[in-house]
């Protein structure tokens, strides 16, 4: 009887060890620079979100596999249990918080309106009435473009490149999207071809998303605080955005 009990205890211990060693599946966007994108030289995904999660994972002692995917598939993946974590410049919104749990905010942003450099018709959101706007599918920008901008048409794209190219090709009058991504595009591929009009709209915070009830939320929040207190978060922020954390 003792041998049976000992064997059962060993099996339980082995199962517990295997469960604890399970690699997390961490979803990130395929193309959301400077938060996440594929480095053309190494072929690996990198960016602020990717490096921030790596630092968090080290703090909490978690192994993980990074899973780049379309943004609008991340929340369904968390809901179905196929994903353990989602870090993709995701705005903390009440409707999202009903179906996933969020960490404490780790980045403060907002929305900007981007037009071609020679466009003098649009000065702010009021100028979008009757215009064609492009943005990214499943984002806060989509909600804003449809409800606040009064656009004639909102063209939705699965990635950033396509929505920006639609503007440059003349298929849209403006892009509405997250401020750091717009700023990055202005510094790189869109340099000299585009400009921002109007103020920053809809101040918003990004959070890391988890399935409802995940014990990773508390661990992640503790790790985030430690990284901020140690200055490691600040170093990452300056590396990717070139400014002090706001």
Phi and psi restraints in degrees (value plus and minus 20) as a CYANA .aco file:
   2 UNK   PHI     -83.9   -43.9
   2 UNK   PSI     -58.0   -18.0
   3 UNK   PHI     -84.9   -44.9
   3 UNK   PSI     -58.7   -18.7
   4 UNK   PHI     -84.0   -44.0
   4 UNK   PSI     -64.1   -24.1
   5 UNK   PHI     -84.9   -44.9
   5 UNK   PSI     -60.7   -20.7
   6 UNK   PHI     -83.6   -43.6
   6 UNK   PSI     -62.8   -22.8
   7 UNK   PHI     -82.0   -42.0
   7 UNK   PSI     -62.9   -22.9
   8 UNK   PHI     -82.7   -42.7
   8 UNK   PSI     -59.4   -19.4
   9 UNK   PHI     -85.4   -45.4
   9 UNK   PSI     -59.9   -19.9
  10 UNK   PHI     -84.7   -44.7
  10 UNK   PSI     -60.5   -20.5
  11 UNK   PHI     -82.3   -42.3
  11 UNK   PSI     -65.1   -25.1
  12 UNK   PHI     -82.4   -42.4
  12 UNK   PSI     -61.0   -21.0
  13 UNK   PHI     -84.8   -44.8
  13 UNK   PSI     -60.8   -20.8
  14 UNK   PHI     -83.7   -43.7
  14 UNK   PSI     -62.3   -22.3
  15 UNK   PHI     -82.6   -42.6
  15 UNK   PSI     -61.7   -21.7
  16 UNK   PHI     -84.7   -44.7
  16 UNK   PSI     -60.5   -20.5
  17 UNK   PHI     -84.8   -44.8
  17 UNK   PSI     -62.9   -22.9
  18 UNK   PHI     -82.5   -42.5
  18 UNK   PSI     -62.3   -22.3
  19 UNK   PHI     -83.9   -43.9
  19 UNK   PSI     -61.9   -21.9
  20 UNK   PHI     -90.0   -50.0
  20 UNK   PSI     -46.1    -6.1
  21 UNK   PHI    -107.8   -67.8
  21 UNK   PSI     -20.4    19.6
  22 UNK   PHI     -78.6   -38.6
  22 UNK   PSI     111.1   151.1
  23 UNK   PHI     -93.6   -53.6
  23 UNK   PSI     116.2   156.2
  24 UNK   PHI     -96.4   -56.4
  24 UNK   PSI     124.7   164.7
  25 UNK   PHI    -119.4   -79.4
  25 UNK   PSI      93.0   133.0
  26 UNK   PHI    -130.7   -90.7
  26 UNK   PSI      93.7   133.7
  27 UNK   PHI    -107.6   -67.6
  27 UNK   PSI     121.5   161.5
  28 UNK   PHI    -162.2  -122.2
  28 UNK   PSI     141.8   181.8
  29 UNK   PHI     -90.3   -50.3
  29 UNK   PSI     133.7   173.7
  30 UNK   PHI     -96.3   -56.3
  30 UNK   PSI     -50.2   -10.2
  31 UNK   PHI    -173.8  -133.8
  31 UNK   PSI      72.8   112.8
  32 UNK   PHI    -166.0  -126.0
  32 UNK   PSI      38.5    78.5
  33 UNK   PHI     -85.9   -45.9
  33 UNK   PSI     124.8   164.8
  34 UNK   PHI    -111.2   -71.2
  34 UNK   PSI      -4.5    35.5
  35 UNK   PHI     -98.1   -58.1
  35 UNK   PSI     -66.5   -26.5
  36 UNK   PHI    -175.4  -135.4
  36 UNK   PSI     116.9   156.9
  37 UNK   PHI    -189.5  -149.5
  37 UNK   PSI     144.4   184.4
  38 UNK   PHI    -109.7   -69.7
  38 UNK   PSI     103.8   143.8
  39 UNK   PHI     -88.7   -48.7
  39 UNK   PSI     103.8   143.8
  40 UNK   PHI     -85.2   -45.2
  40 UNK   PSI     -43.4    -3.4
  41 UNK   PHI    -105.3   -65.3
  41 UNK   PSI     -67.8   -27.8
  42 UNK   PHI    -109.2   -69.2
  42 UNK   PSI     -42.3    -2.3
  43 UNK   PHI      58.3    98.3
  43 UNK   PSI     -17.0    23.0
  44 UNK   PHI    -119.4   -79.4
  44 UNK   PSI     133.6   173.6
  45 UNK   PHI    -100.3   -60.3
  45 UNK   PSI     117.2   157.2
  46 UNK   PHI    -165.2  -125.2
  46 UNK   PSI    -192.3  -152.3
  47 UNK   PHI     106.9   146.9
  47 UNK   PSI     155.6   195.6
  48 UNK   PHI     -79.4   -39.4
  48 UNK   PSI     -69.5   -29.5
  49 UNK   PHI     -80.9   -40.9
  49 UNK   PSI     -63.8   -23.8
  50 UNK   PHI     -82.9   -42.9
  50 UNK   PSI     -64.9   -24.9
  51 UNK   PHI     -94.0   -54.0
  51 UNK   PSI     -53.0   -13.0
  52 UNK   PHI     -85.2   -45.2
  52 UNK   PSI     -65.8   -25.8
  53 UNK   PHI     -83.6   -43.6
  53 UNK   PSI     -57.9   -17.9
  54 UNK   PHI     -80.3   -40.3
  54 UNK   PSI     -60.3   -20.3
  55 UNK   PHI     -86.5   -46.5
  55 UNK   PSI     -60.3   -20.3
  56 UNK   PHI     -84.4   -44.4
  56 UNK   PSI     -64.9   -24.9
  57 UNK   PHI     -79.1   -39.1
  57 UNK   PSI     -59.5   -19.5
  58 UNK   PHI     -85.1   -45.1
  58 UNK   PSI     -58.8   -18.8
  59 UNK   PHI     -85.2   -45.2
  59 UNK   PSI     -58.9   -18.9
  60 UNK   PHI    -115.3   -75.3
  60 UNK   PSI     -20.2    19.8
  61 UNK   PHI      50.9    90.9
  61 UNK   PSI      16.5    56.5
  62 UNK   PHI    -129.2   -89.2
  62 UNK   PSI     117.6   157.6
  63 UNK   PHI    -114.3   -74.3
  63 UNK   PSI     130.5   170.5
  64 UNK   PHI    -174.5  -134.5
  64 UNK   PSI     139.7   179.7
  65 UNK   PHI    -134.8   -94.8
  65 UNK   PSI     110.0   150.0
  66 UNK   PHI    -102.0   -62.0
  66 UNK   PSI     112.6   152.6
  67 UNK   PHI    -143.2  -103.2
  67 UNK   PSI      69.0   109.0
  68 UNK   PHI     -85.2   -45.2
  68 UNK   PSI     117.4   157.4
  69 UNK   PHI    -180.9  -140.9
  69 UNK   PSI     148.5   188.5
  70 UNK   PHI     -81.3   -41.3
  70 UNK   PSI     119.3   159.3
  71 UNK   PHI     -74.1   -34.1
  71 UNK   PSI     -63.7   -23.7
  72 UNK   PHI     -92.2   -52.2
  72 UNK   PSI     -20.7    19.3
  73 UNK   PHI    -119.0   -79.0
  73 UNK   PSI     -25.8    14.2
  74 UNK   PHI     -91.4   -51.4
  74 UNK   PSI     -70.3   -30.3
  75 UNK   PHI     -83.0   -43.0
  75 UNK   PSI     -65.3   -25.3
  76 UNK   PHI     -77.4   -37.4
  76 UNK   PSI     -57.0   -17.0
  77 UNK   PHI     -85.7   -45.7
  77 UNK   PSI     -57.0   -17.0
  78 UNK   PHI     -89.0   -49.0
  78 UNK   PSI     -61.1   -21.1
  79 UNK   PHI     -83.3   -43.3
  79 UNK   PSI     -57.2   -17.2
  80 UNK   PHI    -103.0   -63.0
  80 UNK   PSI     -28.2    11.8
  81 UNK   PHI      65.1   105.1
  81 UNK   PSI     -13.7    26.3
  82 UNK   PHI     -98.6   -58.6
  82 UNK   PSI     -41.0    -1.0
  83 UNK   PHI    -141.2  -101.2
  83 UNK   PSI     129.0   169.0
  84 UNK   PHI    -121.8   -81.8
  84 UNK   PSI     -48.5    -8.5
  85 UNK   PHI    -166.8  -126.8
  85 UNK   PSI     125.9   165.9
  86 UNK   PHI    -151.5  -111.5
  86 UNK   PSI      97.5   137.5
  87 UNK   PHI    -150.2  -110.2
  87 UNK   PSI      86.8   126.8
  88 UNK   PHI    -176.2  -136.2
  88 UNK   PSI      25.8    65.8
  89 UNK   PHI      34.8    74.8
  89 UNK   PSI      24.6    64.6
  90 UNK   PHI    -111.3   -71.3
  90 UNK   PSI      99.0   139.0
  91 UNK   PHI     -88.8   -48.8
  91 UNK   PSI     115.6   155.6
  92 UNK   PHI     -98.0   -58.0
  92 UNK   PSI      85.6   125.6
  93 UNK   PHI    -139.5   -99.5
  93 UNK   PSI     126.7   166.7
  94 UNK   PHI     -74.5   -34.5
  94 UNK   PSI     -61.8   -21.8
  95 UNK   PHI     -87.7   -47.7
  95 UNK   PSI     -51.9   -11.9
  96 UNK   PHI     -92.6   -52.6
  96 UNK   PSI     -58.8   -18.8
  97 UNK   PHI     -86.4   -46.4
  97 UNK   PSI     -32.7     7.3
  98 UNK   PHI     -96.5   -56.5
  98 UNK   PSI     -43.8    -3.8
  99 UNK   PHI    -136.6   -96.6
  99 UNK   PSI     -35.5     4.5
 100 UNK   PHI    -156.2  -116.2
 100 UNK   PSI     142.9   182.9
 101 UNK   PHI    -119.7   -79.7
 101 UNK   PSI     125.1   165.1
 102 UNK   PHI    -135.0   -95.0
 102 UNK   PSI     129.9   169.9
 103 UNK   PHI     -93.7   -53.7
 103 UNK   PSI     158.1   198.1
 104 UNK   PHI     -82.3   -42.3
 104 UNK   PSI     133.5   173.5
 105 UNK   PHI     -78.4   -38.4
 105 UNK   PSI     123.0   163.0
 106 UNK   PHI    -143.0  -103.0
 106 UNK   PSI     -25.1    14.9
 107 UNK   PHI    -177.2  -137.2
 107 UNK   PSI     114.8   154.8
 108 UNK   PHI    -126.0   -86.0
 108 UNK   PSI     109.6   149.6
 109 UNK   PHI    -160.1  -120.1
 109 UNK   PSI    -180.4  -140.4
 110 UNK   PHI    -194.8  -154.8
 110 UNK   PSI    -194.5  -154.5
 111 UNK   PHI    -129.4   -89.4
 111 UNK   PSI     123.4   163.4
 112 UNK   PHI    -144.4  -104.4
 112 UNK   PSI     132.0   172.0
 113 UNK   PHI    -121.6   -81.6
 113 UNK   PSI     106.5   146.5
 114 UNK   PHI    -136.3   -96.3
 114 UNK   PSI     111.8   151.8
 115 UNK   PHI    -151.4  -111.4
 115 UNK   PSI     150.7   190.7
 116 UNK   PHI     -89.1   -49.1
 116 UNK   PSI     132.1   172.1
 117 UNK   PHI     -79.4   -39.4
 117 UNK   PSI     -49.3    -9.3
 118 UNK   PHI    -115.0   -75.0
 118 UNK   PSI      -9.9    30.1
 119 UNK   PHI    -103.5   -63.5
 119 UNK   PSI      97.5   137.5
 120 UNK   PHI    -133.6   -93.6
 120 UNK   PSI     -12.1    27.9
 121 UNK   PHI    -107.8   -67.8
 121 UNK   PSI     -46.0    -6.0
 122 UNK   PHI    -132.9   -92.9
 122 UNK   PSI     100.1   140.1
 123 UNK   PHI    -133.6   -93.6
 123 UNK   PSI     -40.1    -0.1
 124 UNK   PHI    -184.8  -144.8
 124 UNK   PSI    -187.2  -147.2
 125 UNK   PHI     -83.7   -43.7
 125 UNK   PSI     -49.3    -9.3
 126 UNK   PHI     -84.5   -44.5
 126 UNK   PSI     -49.2    -9.2
 127 UNK   PHI     -93.7   -53.7
 127 UNK   PSI     -25.5    14.5
 128 UNK   PHI    -106.3   -66.3
 128 UNK   PSI     -27.6    12.4
 129 UNK   PHI     -78.8   -38.8
 129 UNK   PSI     105.7   145.7
 130 UNK   PHI      58.6    98.6
 130 UNK   PSI     -15.3    24.7
 131 UNK   PHI    -120.2   -80.2
 131 UNK   PSI     152.5   192.5
 132 UNK   PHI    -123.4   -83.4
 132 UNK   PSI     106.2   146.2
 133 UNK   PHI    -137.6   -97.6
 133 UNK   PSI     117.7   157.7
 134 UNK   PHI    -132.3   -92.3
 134 UNK   PSI     124.7   164.7
 135 UNK   PHI    -180.0  -140.0
 135 UNK   PSI    -192.7  -152.7
 136 UNK   PHI    -118.7   -78.7
 136 UNK   PSI     117.7   157.7
 137 UNK   PHI     -81.3   -41.3
 137 UNK   PSI     115.3   155.3
 138 UNK   PHI      57.3    97.3
 138 UNK   PSI      -1.6    38.4
 139 UNK   PHI    -132.3   -92.3
 139 UNK   PSI     149.8   189.8
 140 UNK   PHI     -80.1   -40.1
 140 UNK   PSI     -52.5   -12.5
 141 UNK   PHI     -82.0   -42.0
 141 UNK   PSI     -56.3   -16.3
 142 UNK   PHI     -82.3   -42.3
 142 UNK   PSI     -66.0   -26.0
 143 UNK   PHI     -80.0   -40.0
 143 UNK   PSI     -65.4   -25.4
 144 UNK   PHI     -84.3   -44.3
 144 UNK   PSI     -64.9   -24.9
 145 UNK   PHI     -81.9   -41.9
 145 UNK   PSI     -57.0   -17.0
 146 UNK   PHI     -99.5   -59.5
 146 UNK   PSI     -56.4   -16.4
 147 UNK   PHI    -117.4   -77.4
 147 UNK   PSI     -51.9   -11.9
 148 UNK   PHI    -129.2   -89.2
 148 UNK   PSI     -47.7    -7.7
 149 UNK   PHI    -104.6   -64.6
 149 UNK   PSI     -42.6    -2.6
 150 UNK   PHI      46.5    86.5
 150 UNK   PSI       8.9    48.9
 151 UNK   PHI     -88.8   -48.8
 151 UNK   PSI     130.2   170.2
 152 UNK   PHI     -88.1   -48.1
 152 UNK   PSI     -58.0   -18.0
 153 UNK   PHI    -168.7  -128.7
 153 UNK   PSI     119.7   159.7
 154 UNK   PHI    -135.1   -95.1
 154 UNK   PSI      92.7   132.7
 155 UNK   PHI    -111.0   -71.0
 155 UNK   PSI     107.5   147.5
 156 UNK   PHI    -129.3   -89.3
 156 UNK   PSI     115.0   155.0
 157 UNK   PHI    -148.4  -108.4
 157 UNK   PSI     131.5   171.5
 158 UNK   PHI     -96.8   -56.8
 158 UNK   PSI     -34.7     5.3
 159 UNK   PHI    -164.5  -124.5
 159 UNK   PSI     146.1   186.1
 160 UNK   PHI     -85.1   -45.1
 160 UNK   PSI     -64.2   -24.2
 161 UNK   PHI     -74.5   -34.5
 161 UNK   PSI     -64.5   -24.5
 162 UNK   PHI     -85.2   -45.2
 162 UNK   PSI     -60.1   -20.1
 163 UNK   PHI     -90.0   -50.0
 163 UNK   PSI     -56.3   -16.3
 164 UNK   PHI     -89.7   -49.7
 164 UNK   PSI     -61.4   -21.4
 165 UNK   PHI     -84.6   -44.6
 165 UNK   PSI     -51.8   -11.8
 166 UNK   PHI     -82.5   -42.5
 166 UNK   PSI     -59.1   -19.1
 167 UNK   PHI     -86.2   -46.2
 167 UNK   PSI     -69.1   -29.1
 168 UNK   PHI     -84.4   -44.4
 168 UNK   PSI     -51.6   -11.6
 169 UNK   PHI    -101.9   -61.9
 169 UNK   PSI     -26.5    13.5
 170 UNK   PHI      69.5   109.5
 170 UNK   PSI     -12.6    27.4
 171 UNK   PHI    -101.7   -61.7
 171 UNK   PSI     -29.7    10.3
 172 UNK   PHI    -162.3  -122.3
 172 UNK   PSI     131.1   171.1
 173 UNK   PHI    -105.2   -65.2
 173 UNK   PSI     -44.3    -4.3
 174 UNK   PHI    -178.4  -138.4
 174 UNK   PSI     139.7   179.7
 175 UNK   PHI    -135.6   -95.6
 175 UNK   PSI     118.2   158.2
 176 UNK   PHI    -136.8   -96.8
 176 UNK   PSI     103.2   143.2
 177 UNK   PHI    -182.8  -142.8
 177 UNK   PSI     157.7   197.7
 178 UNK   PHI     -80.1   -40.1
 178 UNK   PSI     116.8   156.8
 179 UNK   PHI     -76.5   -36.5
 179 UNK   PSI     -64.4   -24.4
 180 UNK   PHI     -86.8   -46.8
 180 UNK   PSI     -52.5   -12.5
 181 UNK   PHI     -92.6   -52.6
 181 UNK   PSI     -61.0   -21.0
 182 UNK   PHI     -82.3   -42.3
 182 UNK   PSI     -64.0   -24.0
 183 UNK   PHI     -81.7   -41.7
 183 UNK   PSI     -59.9   -19.9
 184 UNK   PHI     -84.9   -44.9
 184 UNK   PSI     -61.2   -21.2
 185 UNK   PHI     -85.5   -45.5
 185 UNK   PSI     -59.1   -19.1
 186 UNK   PHI     -84.1   -44.1
 186 UNK   PSI     -52.6   -12.6
 187 UNK   PHI     -99.1   -59.1
 187 UNK   PSI     -41.9    -1.9
 188 UNK   PHI    -136.4   -96.4
 188 UNK   PSI    -123.6   -83.6
 189 UNK   PHI     -82.1   -42.1
 189 UNK   PSI     -49.9    -9.9
 190 UNK   PHI    -117.7   -77.7
 190 UNK   PSI     -12.6    27.4
 191 UNK   PHI     -74.8   -34.8
 191 UNK   PSI     105.3   145.3
 192 UNK   PHI      60.9   100.9
 192 UNK   PSI     -28.7    11.3
 193 UNK   PHI    -125.0   -85.0
 193 UNK   PSI     -35.7     4.3
 194 UNK   PHI    -156.9  -116.9
 194 UNK   PSI     145.9   185.9
 195 UNK   PHI    -169.9  -129.9
 195 UNK   PSI     137.6   177.6
 196 UNK   PHI    -114.2   -74.2
 196 UNK   PSI     117.9   157.9
 197 UNK   PHI    -143.1  -103.1
 197 UNK   PSI     127.9   167.9
 198 UNK   PHI      58.4    98.4
 198 UNK   PSI     157.9   197.9
 199 UNK   PHI    -104.9   -64.9
 199 UNK   PSI    -194.7  -154.7
 200 UNK   PHI    -100.0   -60.0
 200 UNK   PSI     107.3   147.3
 201 UNK   PHI    -125.8   -85.8
 201 UNK   PSI     131.1   171.1
 202 UNK   PHI      30.1    70.1
 202 UNK   PSI      46.8    86.8
 203 UNK   PHI     -70.4   -30.4
 203 UNK   PSI     113.6   153.6
 204 UNK   PHI    -168.5  -128.5
 204 UNK   PSI     139.0   179.0
 205 UNK   PHI    -138.4   -98.4
 205 UNK   PSI     123.8   163.8
 206 UNK   PHI    -114.0   -74.0
 206 UNK   PSI     125.1   165.1
 207 UNK   PHI    -156.8  -116.8
 207 UNK   PSI     141.2   181.2
 208 UNK   PHI    -109.7   -69.7
 208 UNK   PSI     112.1   152.1
 209 UNK   PHI    -122.8   -82.8
 209 UNK   PSI     128.1   168.1
 210 UNK   PHI    -160.8  -120.8
 210 UNK   PSI     139.7   179.7
 211 UNK   PHI     -79.6   -39.6
 211 UNK   PSI     131.5   171.5
 212 UNK   PHI     -75.6   -35.6
 212 UNK   PSI     111.9   151.9
 213 UNK   PHI      63.1   103.1
 213 UNK   PSI     -14.4    25.6
 214 UNK   PHI     -86.0   -46.0
 214 UNK   PSI     114.5   154.5
 215 UNK   PHI     -96.4   -56.4
 215 UNK   PSI     -23.7    16.3
 216 UNK   PHI     -94.0   -54.0
 216 UNK   PSI     -39.2     0.8
 217 UNK   PHI     -81.3   -41.3
 217 UNK   PSI     -72.3   -32.3
 218 UNK   PHI     -83.8   -43.8
 218 UNK   PSI     -60.5   -20.5
 219 UNK   PHI     -84.2   -44.2
 219 UNK   PSI     -61.7   -21.7
 220 UNK   PHI     -86.4   -46.4
 220 UNK   PSI     -62.3   -22.3
 221 UNK   PHI     -81.2   -41.2
 221 UNK   PSI     -61.0   -21.0
 222 UNK   PHI     -85.3   -45.3
 222 UNK   PSI     -59.8   -19.8
 223 UNK   PHI     -87.3   -47.3
 223 UNK   PSI     -61.6   -21.6
 224 UNK   PHI     -78.7   -38.7
 224 UNK   PSI     -65.0   -25.0
 225 UNK   PHI     -82.2   -42.2
 225 UNK   PSI     -61.9   -21.9
 226 UNK   PHI     -84.1   -44.1
 226 UNK   PSI     -61.7   -21.7
 227 UNK   PHI     -85.8   -45.8
 227 UNK   PSI     -56.6   -16.6
 228 UNK   PHI     -90.5   -50.5
 228 UNK   PSI     -62.3   -22.3
 229 UNK   PHI     -85.6   -45.6
 229 UNK   PSI     -53.7   -13.7
 230 UNK   PHI    -101.9   -61.9
 230 UNK   PSI     -35.4     4.6
 231 UNK   PHI      73.4   113.4
 231 UNK   PSI     -26.0    14.0
 232 UNK   PHI     -85.7   -45.7
 232 UNK   PSI     -58.0   -18.0
 233 UNK   PHI     -83.8   -43.8
 233 UNK   PSI     -64.1   -24.1
 234 UNK   PHI     -79.3   -39.3
 234 UNK   PSI     -62.9   -22.9
 235 UNK   PHI     -81.8   -41.8
 235 UNK   PSI     -63.2   -23.2
 236 UNK   PHI     -83.9   -43.9
 236 UNK   PSI     -62.2   -22.2
 237 UNK   PHI     -81.0   -41.0
 237 UNK   PSI     -68.1   -28.1
 238 UNK   PHI     -84.4   -44.4
 238 UNK   PSI     -59.1   -19.1
 239 UNK   PHI     -78.4   -38.4
 239 UNK   PSI     -63.5   -23.5
 240 UNK   PHI    -115.0   -75.0
 240 UNK   PSI     -43.0    -3.0
 241 UNK   PHI    -138.2   -98.2
 241 UNK   PSI     -33.0     7.0
 242 UNK   PHI      54.8    94.8
 242 UNK   PSI     -10.6    29.4
 243 UNK   PHI    -158.4  -118.4
 243 UNK   PSI     147.9   187.9
 244 UNK   PHI     -89.0   -49.0
 244 UNK   PSI     130.1   170.1
 245 UNK   PHI     -77.4   -37.4
 245 UNK   PSI     118.6   158.6
